[in-house]
Every structure is written in structure tokens, then in C-alpha cells.
């Protein structure tokens, strides 16, 4: 049969979305098809391994808006450095030729 067709039924079977009649028919087919049974076991292992992976919690780095003082942010040193770098590059480009 079509492998995509089998995977669709495997996914439905694992998710418990089959009707009782479909489930019985699918289990009967599983009993006689070693390849399909191996696919089912592989999908079960993938699902169990993906559910075992734990995501690390992301540390909260946001601050309430009322605690941020806009005057405390000092960007000017970076702007001065950027400006002086620009002037140096222009000077080198113009007078190096």
C-alpha cells in the first residue's frame, strides 16, 4: 500500500482518533504486516523521545515599564565611538589615495 496512507493511519492510531471499527481493522492489518508494525514502533519511540525532551525555562529578563528610567540609558558613548570611527574611515579613504 501507499506509505503516506499508512503513515496517516499510524498517526490517527497513535493519537486515538480512529473509530472502534477502524481501530479493529487497523490492528488486524498490523497483526499481519511486520513492516507496518515496525513503523508503528518507530513512531512510538519518536513520540516518547520527543515528549521526554525538556525545554529549559527561559529566564525572565523583562522589566516592568514603570521601572525603566529613560534618562538612565546612556547610548551617547556608543554614538561617539561610531561617529569617530566613521570620521577616521572617511579621513583614511580621502587622504590615503
C-alpha positions as CSV (number, residue, x, y, z in Angstrom):
1,X,0.0,0.0,0.0
2,X,0.9,3.7,-0.1
3,X,3.4,4.6,2.6
4,X,1.8,8.0,3.1
5,X,-1.6,6.3,3.5
6,X,-0.1,4.0,6.2
7,X,1.5,7.0,8.0
8,X,-1.8,8.8,8.0
9,X,-3.4,5.8,9.7
10,X,-0.5,5.3,12.1
11,X,-0.8,8.9,13.2
12,X,-4.5,8.6,13.7
13,X,-4.0,5.3,15.6
14,X,-1.4,6.8,17.9
15,X,-3.5,9.9,18.5
16,X,-6.5,7.8,19.3
17,X,-8.6,9.4,16.6
18,X,-9.9,6.2,15.0
19,X,-13.4,4.9,15.3
20,X,-13.7,1.5,17.1
21,X,-14.3,-0.2,13.7
22,X,-11.3,1.5,12.1
23,X,-9.1,0.6,15.1
24,X,-10.1,-3.1,14.9
25,X,-9.4,-3.2,11.2
26,X,-6.1,-1.4,11.6
27,X,-5.0,-3.7,14.4
28,X,-5.9,-6.7,12.3
29,X,-3.7,-5.3,9.5
30,X,-0.9,-4.6,12.0
31,X,-1.0,-8.2,13.1
32,X,-0.2,-9.4,9.6
33,X,2.2,-6.7,8.4
34,X,5.6,-6.7,10.1
35,X,6.8,-3.6,8.2
36,X,3.8,-1.6,9.3
37,X,4.3,-2.8,12.9
38,X,7.9,-1.8,12.8
39,X,6.8,1.7,11.5
40,X,4.4,1.9,14.4
41,X,7.1,1.1,16.9
42,X,9.4,3.6,15.4
43,X,6.7,6.3,15.6
44,X,6.0,5.4,19.2
45,X,9.7,5.7,20.0
46,X,9.9,9.1,18.3
47,X,6.9,10.4,20.2
48,X,8.1,9.1,23.5
49,X,11.6,10.5,22.9
50,X,10.3,13.9,21.8
51,X,8.0,14.1,24.9
52,X,10.9,13.3,27.2
53,X,12.9,16.2,25.9
54,X,12.5,19.0,28.4
55,X,12.8,22.6,27.3
56,X,14.9,24.8,29.6
57,X,13.0,27.6,31.1
58,X,13.7,30.9,29.7
59,X,14.8,33.4,32.3
60,X,12.6,36.4,32.5
61,X,14.7,39.4,31.6
62,X,11.9,41.9,31.0
63,X,11.3,44.7,33.4
64,X,8.1,46.5,34.1
65,X,7.8,49.6,32.1
66,X,7.4,51.9,35.1
67,X,10.8,50.8,36.5
68,X,12.7,51.9,33.4
69,X,14.1,55.4,33.5
70,X,14.8,56.6,30.0
71,X,17.4,59.1,31.3
72,X,19.4,56.2,32.8
73,X,20.1,54.8,29.4
74,X,23.4,56.1,28.1
75,X,23.8,55.5,24.4
76,X,26.0,58.5,23.8
77,X,29.4,56.8,24.3
78,X,28.5,54.3,21.6
79,X,27.3,57.1,19.3
80,X,30.6,59.0,19.9
81,X,32.6,55.9,19.1
82,X,30.6,55.2,16.0
83,X,31.0,58.8,14.8
84,X,34.7,58.9,15.5
85,X,35.1,55.6,13.6
86,X,33.2,57.0,10.7
87,X,35.3,60.1,10.6
88,X,38.5,58.0,10.8
89,X,37.4,55.8,7.9
90,X,36.5,58.9,5.8
91,X,39.8,60.5,6.6
92,X,41.7,57.3,5.6
93,X,39.7,56.9,2.4
94,X,40.2,60.6,1.3
95,X,43.9,61.1,2.3
96,X,45.3,57.7,1.7
97,X,44.8,58.0,-2.1
